[in-house]
Amino acid sequence: MEHCVSAFLQKQEERRYRAYVTDALMVIAGNTANFAGGSTLTERWAAAFEPRDERDGDAIAADIIRRAGLKAKEEGDGDGA
């Protein structure tokens, strides 16, 4: 079990390092492109591996409230203050 934890932590460190290096290279390339009048990258390398949630904020909040077993207060509910 200890090996699994160690391997997981090592993999996480590698991912953080790769994201750091690619972000630094993106900044360097962007500065060079701006100086030379070229174009720049529009998306981070790490963003390609992040899951994307296309829902709006209200839908995400409703899902979290539902999964937590809570009930959202409706406008007008309250103590009348």
PDB file with one MODEL, atoms N, CA, C and O in Angstrom:
MODEL        1
ATOM      1  N   MET A   1       0.823  -1.186   0.000  1.00  0.00           N
ATOM      2  CA  MET A   1       0.000   0.000   0.000  1.00  0.00           C
ATOM      3  C   MET A   1       0.874   1.260   0.000  1.00  0.00           C
ATOM      4  O   MET A   1       0.558   2.242  -0.672  1.00  0.00           O
ATOM      5  N   GLU A   2       1.954   1.223   0.744  1.00  0.00           N
ATOM      6  CA  GLU A   2       2.854   2.374   0.828  1.00  0.00           C
ATOM      7  C   GLU A   2       3.431   2.705  -0.545  1.00  0.00           C
ATOM      8  O   GLU A   2       3.628   3.874  -0.877  1.00  0.00           O
ATOM      9  N   HIS A   3       3.702   1.670  -1.340  1.00  0.00           N
ATOM     10  CA  HIS A   3       4.218   1.890  -2.692  1.00  0.00           C
ATOM     11  C   HIS A   3       3.200   2.643  -3.547  1.00  0.00           C
ATOM     12  O   HIS A   3       3.574   3.527  -4.318  1.00  0.00           O
ATOM     13  N   CYS A   4       1.924   2.303  -3.418  1.00  0.00           N
ATOM     14  CA  CYS A   4       0.878   2.978  -4.191  1.00  0.00           C
ATOM     15  C   CYS A   4       0.810   4.463  -3.844  1.00  0.00           C
ATOM     16  O   CYS A   4       0.696   5.308  -4.732  1.00  0.00           O
ATOM     17  N   VAL A   5       0.878   4.772  -2.573  1.00  0.00           N
ATOM     18  CA  VAL A   5       0.841   6.169  -2.133  1.00  0.00           C
ATOM     19  C   VAL A   5       2.062   6.904  -2.661  1.00  0.00           C
ATOM     20  O   VAL A   5       1.946   8.023  -3.161  1.00  0.00           O
ATOM     21  N   SER A   6       3.225   6.288  -2.553  1.00  0.00           N
ATOM     22  CA  SER A   6       4.459   6.901  -3.021  1.00  0.00           C
ATOM     23  C   SER A   6       4.408   7.141  -4.536  1.00  0.00           C
ATOM     24  O   SER A   6       4.812   8.203  -5.011  1.00  0.00           O
ATOM     25  N   ALA A   7       3.918   6.168  -5.280  1.00  0.00           N
ATOM     26  CA  ALA A   7       3.814   6.315  -6.733  1.00  0.00           C
ATOM     27  C   ALA A   7       2.828   7.414  -7.101  1.00  0.00           C
ATOM     28  O   ALA A   7       3.066   8.178  -8.037  1.00  0.00           O
ATOM     29  N   PHE A   8       1.726   7.495  -6.370  1.00  0.00           N
ATOM     30  CA  PHE A   8       0.735   8.544  -6.624  1.00  0.00           C
ATOM     31  C   PHE A   8       1.332   9.926  -6.371  1.00  0.00           C
ATOM     32  O   PHE A   8       1.165  10.836  -7.182  1.00  0.00           O
ATOM     33  N   LEU A   9       2.029  10.080  -5.244  1.00  0.00           N
ATOM     34  CA  LEU A   9       2.628  11.369  -4.912  1.00  0.00           C
ATOM     35  C   LEU A   9       3.701  11.762  -5.926  1.00  0.00           C
ATOM     36  O   LEU A   9       3.822  12.934  -6.283  1.00  0.00           O
ATOM     37  N   GLN A  10       4.478  10.783  -6.388  1.00  0.00           N
ATOM     38  CA  GLN A  10       5.500  11.065  -7.389  1.00  0.00           C
ATOM     39  C   GLN A  10       4.860  11.508  -8.710  1.00  0.00           C
ATOM     40  O   GLN A  10       5.355  12.425  -9.366  1.00  0.00           O
ATOM     41  N   LYS A  11       3.772  10.861  -9.091  1.00  0.00           N
ATOM     42  CA  LYS A  11       3.064  11.220 -10.323  1.00  0.00           C
ATOM     43  C   LYS A  11       2.489  12.628 -10.214  1.00  0.00           C
ATOM     44  O   LYS A  11       2.543  13.396 -11.174  1.00  0.00           O
ATOM     45  N   GLN A  12       1.936  12.973  -9.044  1.00  0.00           N
ATOM     46  CA  GLN A  12       1.405  14.317  -8.838  1.00  0.00           C
ATOM     47  C   GLN A  12       2.512  15.363  -8.945  1.00  0.00           C
ATOM     48  O   GLN A  12       2.311  16.422  -9.539  1.00  0.00           O
ATOM     49  N   GLU A  13       3.673  15.070  -8.376  1.00  0.00           N
ATOM     50  CA  GLU A  13       4.797  16.000  -8.451  1.00  0.00           C
ATOM     51  C   GLU A  13       5.253  16.180  -9.897  1.00  0.00           C
ATOM     52  O   GLU A  13       5.563  17.296 -10.314  1.00  0.00           O
ATOM     53  N   GLU A  14       5.295  15.101 -10.656  1.00  0.00           N
ATOM     54  CA  GLU A  14       5.663  15.192 -12.075  1.00  0.00           C
ATOM     55  C   GLU A  14       4.674  16.053 -12.849  1.00  0.00           C
ATOM     56  O   GLU A  14       5.071  16.855 -13.695  1.00  0.00           O
ATOM     57  N   ARG A  15       3.397  15.887 -12.562  1.00  0.00           N
ATOM     58  CA  ARG A  15       2.372  16.691 -13.252  1.00  0.00           C
ATOM     59  C   ARG A  15       2.503  18.170 -12.911  1.00  0.00           C
ATOM     60  O   ARG A  15       2.396  19.027 -13.788  1.00  0.00           O
ATOM     61  N   ARG A  16       2.736  18.468 -11.630  1.00  0.00           N
ATOM     62  CA  ARG A  16       2.918  19.869 -11.241  1.00  0.00           C
ATOM     63  C   ARG A  16       4.139  20.474 -11.932  1.00  0.00           C
ATOM     64  O   ARG A  16       4.095  21.613 -12.396  1.00  0.00           O
ATOM     65  N   TYR A  17       5.234  19.701 -11.999  1.00  0.00           N
ATOM     66  CA  TYR A  17       6.452  20.181 -12.648  1.00  0.00           C
ATOM     67  C   TYR A  17       6.213  20.426 -14.137  1.00  0.00           C
ATOM     68  O   TYR A  17       6.637  21.451 -14.671  1.00  0.00           O
ATOM     69  N   ARG A  18       5.547  19.507 -14.801  1.00  0.00           N
ATOM     70  CA  ARG A  18       5.249  19.684 -16.225  1.00  0.00           C
ATOM     71  C   ARG A  18       4.384  20.921 -16.455  1.00  0.00           C
ATOM     72  O   ARG A  18       4.625  21.677 -17.396  1.00  0.00           O
ATOM     73  N   ALA A  19       3.388  21.133 -15.612  1.00  0.00           N
ATOM     74  CA  ALA A  19       2.529  22.302 -15.749  1.00  0.00           C
ATOM     75  C   ALA A  19       3.346  23.576 -15.538  1.00  0.00           C
ATOM     76  O   ALA A  19       3.175  24.550 -16.272  1.00  0.00           O
ATOM     77  N   TYR A  20       4.235  23.575 -14.535  1.00  0.00           N
ATOM     78  CA  TYR A  20       5.077  24.739 -14.272  1.00  0.00           C
ATOM     79  C   TYR A  20       5.979  25.040 -15.468  1.00  0.00           C
ATOM     80  O   TYR A  20       6.060  26.185 -15.915  1.00  0.00           O
ATOM     81  N   VAL A  21       6.652  24.017 -15.984  1.00  0.00           N
ATOM     82  CA  VAL A  21       7.572  24.219 -17.104  1.00  0.00           C
ATOM     83  C   VAL A  21       6.828  24.691 -18.341  1.00  0.00           C
ATOM     84  O   VAL A  21       7.277  25.620 -19.013  1.00  0.00           O
ATOM     85  N   THR A  22       5.701  24.069 -18.653  1.00  0.00           N
ATOM     86  CA  THR A  22       4.971  24.484 -19.857  1.00  0.00           C
ATOM     87  C   THR A  22       4.377  25.878 -19.692  1.00  0.00           C
ATOM     88  O   THR A  22       4.304  26.628 -20.665  1.00  0.00           O
ATOM     89  N   ASP A  23       3.949  26.243 -18.482  1.00  0.00           N
ATOM     90  CA  ASP A  23       3.462  27.610 -18.255  1.00  0.00           C
ATOM     91  C   ASP A  23       4.605  28.614 -18.429  1.00  0.00           C
ATOM     92  O   ASP A  23       4.413  29.678 -19.018  1.00  0.00           O
ATOM     93  N   ALA A  24       5.796  28.275 -17.916  1.00  0.00           N
ATOM     94  CA  ALA A  24       6.944  29.166 -18.073  1.00  0.00           C
ATOM     95  C   ALA A  24       7.308  29.318 -19.546  1.00  0.00           C
ATOM     96  O   ALA A  24       7.580  30.426 -20.006  1.00  0.00           O
ATOM     97  N   LEU A  25       7.315  28.216 -20.283  1.00  0.00           N
ATOM     98  CA  LEU A  25       7.614  28.285 -21.716  1.00  0.00           C
ATOM     99  C   LEU A  25       6.551  29.083 -22.465  1.00  0.00           C
ATOM    100  O   LEU A  25       6.859  29.779 -23.433  1.00  0.00           O
ATOM    101  N   MET A  26       5.306  28.981 -22.020  1.00  0.00           N
ATOM    102  CA  MET A  26       4.229  29.743 -22.650  1.00  0.00           C
ATOM    103  C   MET A  26       4.446  31.243 -22.445  1.00  0.00           C
ATOM    104  O   MET A  26       4.208  32.038 -23.354  1.00  0.00           O
ATOM    105  N   VAL A  27       4.896  31.625 -21.251  1.00  0.00           N
ATOM    106  CA  VAL A  27       5.171  33.034 -20.978  1.00  0.00           C
ATOM    107  C   VAL A  27       6.348  33.514 -21.833  1.00  0.00           C
ATOM    108  O   VAL A  27       6.287  34.590 -22.428  1.00  0.00           O
ATOM    109  N   ILE A  28       7.409  32.720 -21.891  1.00  0.00           N
ATOM    110  CA  ILE A  28       8.572  33.084 -22.697  1.00  0.00           C
ATOM    111  C   ILE A  28       8.180  33.224 -24.165  1.00  0.00           C
ATOM    112  O   ILE A  28       8.545  34.198 -24.823  1.00  0.00           O
ATOM    113  N   ALA A  29       7.436  32.248 -24.671  1.00  0.00           N
ATOM    114  CA  ALA A  29       7.005  32.293 -26.068  1.00  0.00           C
ATOM    115  C   ALA A  29       6.083  33.486 -26.315  1.00  0.00           C
ATOM    116  O   ALA A  29       6.165  34.131 -27.361  1.00  0.00           O
ATOM    117  N   GLY A  30       5.216  33.776 -25.364  1.00  0.00           N
ATOM    118  CA  GLY A  30       4.308  34.914 -25.492  1.00  0.00           C
ATOM    119  C   GLY A  30       5.062  36.226 -25.531  1.00  0.00           C
ATOM    120  O   GLY A  30       4.757  37.097 -26.346  1.00  0.00           O
ATOM    121  N   ASN A  31       6.052  36.375 -24.651  1.00  0.00           N
ATOM    122  CA  ASN A  31       6.860  37.594 -24.652  1.00  0.00           C
ATOM    123  C   ASN A  31       7.619  37.746 -25.967  1.00  0.00           C
ATOM    124  O   ASN A  31       7.692  38.841 -26.525  1.00  0.00           O
ATOM    125  N   THR A  32       8.175  36.656 -26.453  1.00  0.00           N
ATOM    126  CA  THR A  32       8.902  36.696 -27.721  1.00  0.00           C
ATOM    127  C   THR A  32       7.960  37.036 -28.867  1.00  0.00           C
ATOM    128  O   THR A  32       8.294  37.847 -29.731  1.00  0.00           O
ATOM    129  N   ALA A  33       6.799  36.427 -28.877  1.00  0.00           N
ATOM    130  CA  ALA A  33       5.827  36.688 -29.944  1.00  0.00           C
ATOM    131  C   ALA A  33       5.350  38.128 -29.901  1.00  0.00           C
ATOM    132  O   ALA A  33       5.206  38.761 -30.947  1.00  0.00           O
ATOM    133  N   ASN A  34       5.103  38.654 -28.714  1.00  0.00           N
ATOM    134  CA  ASN A  34       4.673  40.046 -28.596  1.00  0.00           C
ATOM    135  C   ASN A  34       5.760  41.000 -29.105  1.00  0.00           C
ATOM    136  O   ASN A  34       5.465  41.996 -29.765  1.00  0.00           O
ATOM    137  N   PHE A  35       7.007  40.685 -28.792  1.00  0.00           N
ATOM    138  CA  PHE A  35       8.125  41.515 -29.231  1.00  0.00           C
ATOM    139  C   PHE A  35       8.276  41.465 -30.750  1.00  0.00           C
ATOM    140  O   PHE A  35       8.552  42.480 -31.390  1.00  0.00           O
ATOM    141  N   ALA A  36       8.089  40.265 -31.325  1.00  0.00           N
ATOM    142  CA  ALA A  36       8.314  40.079 -32.761  1.00  0.00           C
ATOM    143  C   ALA A  36       7.042  40.249 -33.585  1.00  0.00           C
ATOM    144  O   ALA A  36       7.083  40.176 -34.813  1.00  0.00           O
ATOM    145  N   GLY A  37       5.907  40.477 -32.913  1.00  0.00           N
ATOM    146  CA  GLY A  37       4.653  40.662 -33.638  1.00  0.00           C
ATOM    147  C   GLY A  37       3.992  39.368 -34.073  1.00  0.00           C
ATOM    148  O   GLY A  37       3.193  39.369 -35.010  1.00  0.00           O
ATOM    149  N   GLY A  38       4.308  38.269 -33.415  1.00  0.00           N
ATOM    150  CA  GLY A  38       3.717  36.978 -33.765  1.00  0.00           C
ATOM    151  C   GLY A  38       2.500  36.649 -32.919  1.00  0.00           C
ATOM    152  O   GLY A  38       2.004  37.489 -32.168  1.00  0.00           O
ATOM    153  N   SER A  39       2.033  35.435 -33.045  1.00  0.00           N
ATOM    154  CA  SER A  39       0.863  34.999 -32.277  1.00  0.00           C
ATOM    155  C   SER A  39       1.305  34.161 -31.080  1.00  0.00           C
ATOM    156  O   SER A  39       2.447  33.707 -31.009  1.00  0.00           O
ATOM    157  N   THR A  40       0.381  33.967 -30.146  1.00  0.00           N
ATOM    158  CA  THR A  40       0.693  33.226 -28.926  1.00  0.00           C
ATOM    159  C   THR A  40      -0.289  32.068 -28.756  1.00  0.00           C
ATOM    160  O   THR A  40      -1.326  32.005 -29.416  1.00  0.00           O
ATOM    161  N   LEU A  41       0.067  31.162 -27.860  1.00  0.00           N
ATOM    162  CA  LEU A  41      -0.825  30.061 -27.530  1.00  0.00           C
ATOM    163  C   LEU A  41      -2.031  30.604 -26.775  1.00  0.00           C
ATOM    164  O   LEU A  41      -1.932  31.609 -26.072  1.00  0.00           O
ATOM    165  N   THR A  42      -3.156  29.941 -26.924  1.00  0.00           N
ATOM    166  CA  THR A  42      -4.361  30.420 -26.253  1.00  0.00           C
ATOM    167  C   THR A  42      -4.804  29.521 -25.113  1.00  0.00           C
ATOM    168  O   THR A  42      -5.691  29.897 -24.347  1.00  0.00           O
ATOM    169  N   GLU A  43      -4.206  28.339 -24.982  1.00  0.00           N
ATOM    170  CA  GLU A  43      -4.641  27.407 -23.940  1.00  0.00           C
ATOM    171  C   GLU A  43      -3.434  26.801 -23.254  1.00  0.00           C
ATOM    172  O   GLU A  43      -2.434  26.482 -23.898  1.00  0.00           O
ATOM    173  N   ARG A  44      -3.536  26.643 -21.935  1.00  0.00           N
ATOM    174  CA  ARG A  44      -2.472  26.001 -21.169  1.00  0.00           C
ATOM    175  C   ARG A  44      -2.412  24.514 -21.497  1.00  0.00           C
ATOM    176  O   ARG A  44      -3.426  23.906 -21.841  1.00  0.00           O
ATOM    177  N   TRP A  45      -1.225  23.936 -21.388  1.00  0.00           N
ATOM    178  CA  TRP A  45      -1.047  22.505 -21.595  1.00  0.00           C
ATOM    179  C   TRP A  45      -1.877  21.733 -20.574  1.00  0.00           C
ATOM    180  O   TRP A  45      -2.523  20.745 -20.922  1.00  0.00           O
ATOM    181  N   ALA A  46      -1.864  22.174 -19.320  1.00  0.00           N
ATOM    182  CA  ALA A  46      -2.590  21.481 -18.260  1.00  0.00           C
ATOM    183  C   ALA A  46      -4.096  21.510 -18.499  1.00  0.00           C
ATOM    184  O   ALA A  46      -4.805  20.597 -18.076  1.00  0.00           O
ATOM    185  N   ALA A  47      -4.588  22.538 -19.167  1.00  0.00           N
ATOM    186  CA  ALA A  47      -6.030  22.658 -19.398  1.00  0.00           C
ATOM    187  C   ALA A  47      -6.545  21.555 -20.320  1.00  0.00           C
ATOM    188  O   ALA A  47      -7.729  21.221 -20.283  1.00  0.00           O
ATOM    189  N   ALA A  48      -5.683  20.998 -21.131  1.00  0.00           N
ATOM    190  CA  ALA A  48      -6.101  19.932 -22.036  1.00  0.00           C
ATOM    191  C   ALA A  48      -6.484  18.661 -21.275  1.00  0.00           C
ATOM    192  O   ALA A  48      -7.187  17.806 -21.814  1.00  0.00           O
ATOM    193  N   PHE A  49      -6.035  18.536 -20.046  1.00  0.00           N
ATOM    194  CA  PHE A  49      -6.291  17.326 -19.265  1.00  0.00           C
ATOM    195  C   PHE A  49      -7.307  17.531 -18.156  1.00  0.00           C
ATOM    196  O   PHE A  49      -7.668  16.580 -17.462  1.00  0.00           O
ATOM    197  N   GLU A  50      -7.772  18.758 -17.980  1.00  0.00           N
ATOM    198  CA  GLU A  50      -8.758  19.044 -16.945  1.00  0.00           C
ATOM    199  C   GLU A  50     -10.153  18.762 -17.477  1.00  0.00           C
ATOM    200  O   GLU A  50     -10.476  19.150 -18.600  1.00  0.00           O
ATOM    201  N   PRO A  51     -10.982  18.094 -16.690  1.00  0.00           N
ATOM    202  CA  PRO A  51     -12.357  17.880 -17.153  1.00  0.00           C
ATOM    203  C   PRO A  51     -13.096  19.200 -17.251  1.00  0.00           C
ATOM    204  O   PRO A  51     -12.943  20.074 -16.397  1.00  0.00           O
ATOM    205  N   ARG A  52     -13.884  19.339 -18.279  1.00  0.00           N
ATOM    206  CA  ARG A  52     -14.618  20.585 -18.486  1.00  0.00           C
ATOM    207  C   ARG A  52     -16.077  20.396 -18.106  1.00  0.00           C
ATOM    208  O   ARG A  52     -16.715  19.418 -18.495  1.00  0.00           O
ATOM    209  N   ASP A  53     -16.580  21.323 -17.359  1.00  0.00           N
ATOM    210  CA  ASP A  53     -17.981  21.305 -16.949  1.00  0.00           C
ATOM    211  C   ASP A  53     -18.675  22.447 -17.676  1.00  0.00           C
ATOM    212  O   ASP A  53     -18.373  23.616 -17.435  1.00  0.00           O
ATOM    213  N   GLU A  54     -19.591  22.117 -18.553  1.00  0.00           N
ATOM    214  CA  GLU A  54     -20.247  23.114 -19.391  1.00  0.00           C
ATOM    215  C   GLU A  54     -21.484  23.723 -18.732  1.00  0.00           C
ATOM    216  O   GLU A  54     -22.143  24.576 -19.325  1.00  0.00           O
ATOM    217  N   ARG A  55     -21.804  23.290 -17.507  1.00  0.00           N
ATOM    218  CA  ARG A  55     -22.989  23.817 -16.830  1.00  0.00           C
ATOM    219  C   ARG A  55     -22.733  25.239 -16.347  1.00  0.00           C
ATOM    220  O   ARG A  55     -21.589  25.639 -16.126  1.00  0.00           O
ATOM    221  N   ASP A  56     -23.823  26.000 -16.186  1.00  0.00           N
ATOM    222  CA  ASP A  56     -23.678  27.343 -15.627  1.00  0.00           C
ATOM    223  C   ASP A  56     -23.599  27.247 -14.100  1.00  0.00           C
ATOM    224  O   ASP A  56     -23.811  26.178 -13.529  1.00  0.00           O
ATOM    225  N   GLY A  57     -23.297  28.357 -13.453  1.00  0.00           N
ATOM    226  CA  GLY A  57     -23.111  28.379 -12.006  1.00  0.00           C
ATOM    227  C   GLY A  57     -24.327  27.911 -11.225  1.00  0.00           C
ATOM    228  O   GLY A  57     -24.190  27.218 -10.217  1.00  0.00           O
ATOM    229  N   ASP A  58     -25.518  28.285 -11.685  1.00  0.00           N
ATOM    230  CA  ASP A  58     -26.742  27.876 -10.987  1.00  0.00           C
ATOM    231  C   ASP A  58     -26.921  26.361 -11.022  1.00  0.00           C
ATOM    232  O   ASP A  58     -27.322  25.755 -10.028  1.00  0.00           O
ATOM    233  N   ALA A  59     -26.625  25.756 -12.163  1.00  0.00           N
ATOM    234  CA  ALA A  59     -26.772  24.301 -12.293  1.00  0.00           C
ATOM    235  C   ALA A  59     -25.760  23.577 -11.416  1.00  0.00           C
ATOM    236  O   ALA A  59     -26.089  22.563 -10.801  1.00  0.00           O
ATOM    237  N   ILE A  60     -24.534  24.084 -11.351  1.00  0.00           N
ATOM    238  CA  ILE A  60     -23.507  23.470 -10.514  1.00  0.00           C
ATOM    239  C   ILE A  60     -23.899  23.587  -9.039  1.00  0.00           C
ATOM    240  O   ILE A  60     -23.793  22.617  -8.288  1.00  0.00           O
ATOM    241  N   ALA A  61     -24.351  24.775  -8.625  1.00  0.00           N
ATOM    242  CA  ALA A  61     -24.766  24.967  -7.232  1.00  0.00           C
ATOM    243  C   ALA A  61     -25.932  24.052  -6.877  1.00  0.00           C
ATOM    244  O   ALA A  61     -25.938  23.455  -5.801  1.00  0.00           O
ATOM    245  N   ALA A  62     -26.920  23.934  -7.765  1.00  0.00           N
ATOM    246  CA  ALA A  62     -28.075  23.068  -7.510  1.00  0.00           C
ATOM    247  C   ALA A  62     -27.640  21.616  -7.359  1.00  0.00           C
ATOM    248  O   ALA A  62     -28.165  20.897  -6.509  1.00  0.00           O
ATOM    249  N   ASP A  63     -26.683  21.179  -8.177  1.00  0.00           N
ATOM    250  CA  ASP A  63     -26.191  19.805  -8.096  1.00  0.00           C
ATOM    251  C   ASP A  63     -25.472  19.557  -6.776  1.00  0.00           C
ATOM    252  O   ASP A  63     -25.668  18.513  -6.154  1.00  0.00           O
ATOM    253  N   ILE A  64     -24.650  20.496  -6.342  1.00  0.00           N
ATOM    254  CA  ILE A  64     -23.921  20.345  -5.078  1.00  0.00           C
ATOM    255  C   ILE A  64     -24.902  20.322  -3.910  1.00  0.00           C
ATOM    256  O   ILE A  64     -24.767  19.500  -3.003  1.00  0.00           O
ATOM    257  N   ILE A  65     -25.872  21.205  -3.926  1.00  0.00           N
ATOM    258  CA  ILE A  65     -26.882  21.249  -2.863  1.00  0.00           C
ATOM    259  C   ILE A  65     -27.653  19.941  -2.819  1.00  0.00           C
ATOM    260  O   ILE A  65     -27.899  19.400  -1.741  1.00  0.00           O
ATOM    261  N   ARG A  66     -28.039  19.426  -3.988  1.00  0.00           N
ATOM    262  CA  ARG A  66     -28.790  18.167  -4.055  1.00  0.00           C
ATOM    263  C   ARG A  66     -27.955  17.009  -3.517  1.00  0.00           C
ATOM    264  O   ARG A  66     -28.450  16.206  -2.727  1.00  0.00           O
ATOM    265  N   ARG A  67     -26.687  16.915  -3.937  1.00  0.00           N
ATOM    266  CA  ARG A  67     -25.840  15.809  -3.503  1.00  0.00           C
ATOM    267  C   ARG A  67     -25.492  15.880  -2.026  1.00  0.00           C
ATOM    268  O   ARG A  67     -25.236  14.853  -1.399  1.00  0.00           O
ATOM    269  N   ALA A  68     -25.481  17.083  -1.465  1.00  0.00           N
ATOM    270  CA  ALA A  68     -25.192  17.239  -0.041  1.00  0.00           C
ATOM    271  C   ALA A  68     -26.428  16.978   0.819  1.00  0.00           C
ATOM    272  O   ALA A  68     -26.336  16.930   2.046  1.00  0.00           O
ATOM    273  N   GLY A  69     -27.584  16.810   0.172  1.00  0.00           N
ATOM    274  CA  GLY A  69     -28.813  16.556   0.906  1.00  0.00           C
ATOM    275  C   GLY A  69     -29.377  17.803   1.559  1.00  0.00           C
ATOM    276  O   GLY A  69     -30.112  17.718   2.543  1.00  0.00           O
ATOM    277  N   LEU A  70     -29.033  18.962   1.012  1.00  0.00           N
ATOM    278  CA  LEU A  70     -29.505  20.227   1.562  1.00  0.00           C
ATOM    279  C   LEU A  70     -30.691  20.734   0.768  1.00  0.00           C
ATOM    280  O   LEU A  70     -31.033  20.196  -0.285  1.00  0.00           O
ATOM    281  N   LYS A  71     -31.308  21.773   1.287  1.00  0.00           N
ATOM    282  CA  LYS A  71     -32.399  22.414   0.577  1.00  0.00           C
ATOM    283  C   LYS A  71     -32.047  23.883   0.449  1.00  0.00           C
ATOM    284  O   LYS A  71     -31.732  24.540   1.441  1.00  0.00           O
ATOM    285  N   ALA A  72     -32.100  24.397  -0.761  1.00  0.00           N
ATOM    286  CA  ALA A  72     -31.776  25.810  -1.000  1.00  0.00           C
ATOM    287  C   ALA A  72     -32.920  26.686  -0.550  1.00  0.00           C
ATOM    288  O   ALA A  72     -34.090  26.347  -0.726  1.00  0.00           O
ATOM    289  N   LYS A  73     -32.567  27.817   0.034  1.00  0.00           N
ATOM    290  CA  LYS A  73     -33.580  28.811   0.401  1.00  0.00           C
ATOM    291  C   LYS A  73     -34.036  29.528  -0.842  1.00  0.00           C
ATOM    292  O   LYS A  73     -33.225  29.925  -1.680  1.00  0.00           O
ATOM    293  N   GLU A  74     -35.330  29.692  -0.959  1.00  0.00           N
ATOM    294  CA  GLU A  74     -35.876  30.458  -2.079  1.00  0.00           C
ATOM    295  C   GLU A  74     -35.900  31.926  -1.687  1.00  0.00           C
ATOM    296  O   GLU A  74     -35.926  32.257  -0.502  1.00  0.00           O
ATOM    297  N   GLU A  75     -35.890  32.804  -2.681  1.00  0.00           N
ATOM    298  CA  GLU A  75     -35.996  34.228  -2.378  1.00  0.00           C
ATOM    299  C   GLU A  75     -37.301  34.481  -1.649  1.00  0.00           C
ATOM    300  O   GLU A  75     -38.340  33.923  -2.003  1.00  0.00           O
ATOM    301  N   GLY A  76     -37.244  35.318  -0.635  1.00  0.00           N
ATOM    302  CA  GLY A  76     -38.436  35.617   0.139  1.00  0.00           C
ATOM    303  C   GLY A  76     -38.525  34.752   1.384  1.00  0.00           C
ATOM    304  O   GLY A  76     -39.223  35.121   2.327  1.00  0.00           O
ATOM    305  N   ASP A  77     -37.827  33.589   1.422  1.00  0.00           N
ATOM    306  CA  ASP A  77     -37.792  32.787   2.639  1.00  0.00           C
ATOM    307  C   ASP A  77     -36.886  33.497   3.630  1.00  0.00           C
ATOM    308  O   ASP A  77     -35.940  34.179   3.238  1.00  0.00           O
ATOM    309  N   GLY A  78     -37.162  33.344   4.846  1.00  0.00           N
ATOM    310  CA  GLY A  78     -36.276  33.943   5.845  1.00  0.00           C
ATOM    311  C   GLY A  78     -37.060  34.471   7.021  1.00  0.00           C
ATOM    312  O   GLY A  78     -38.203  34.081   7.261  1.00  0.00           O
ATOM    313  N   ASP A  79     -36.419  35.373   7.755  1.00  0.00           N
ATOM    314  CA  ASP A  79     -37.013  35.878   8.985  1.00  0.00           C
ATOM    315  C   ASP A  79     -37.740  37.200   8.778  1.00  0.00           C
ATOM    316  O   ASP A  79     -38.187  37.812   9.748  1.00  0.00           O
ATOM    317  N   GLY A  80     -37.866  37.648   7.541  1.00  0.00           N
ATOM    318  CA  GLY A  80     -38.603  38.861   7.270  1.00  0.00           C
ATOM    319  C   GLY A  80     -37.800  40.127   7.450  1.00  0.00           C
ATOM    320  O   GLY A  80     -38.353  41.225   7.401  1.00  0.00           O
ATOM    321  N   ALA A  81     -36.505  39.989   7.657  1.00  0.00           N
ATOM    322  CA  ALA A  81     -35.668  41.177   7.873  1.00  0.00           C
ATOM    323  C   ALA A  81     -35.348  41.871   6.580  1.00  0.00           C
ATOM    324  O   ALA A  81     -34.654  42.888   6.581  1.00  0.00           O
TER     325      ALA A  81
ENDMDL
END
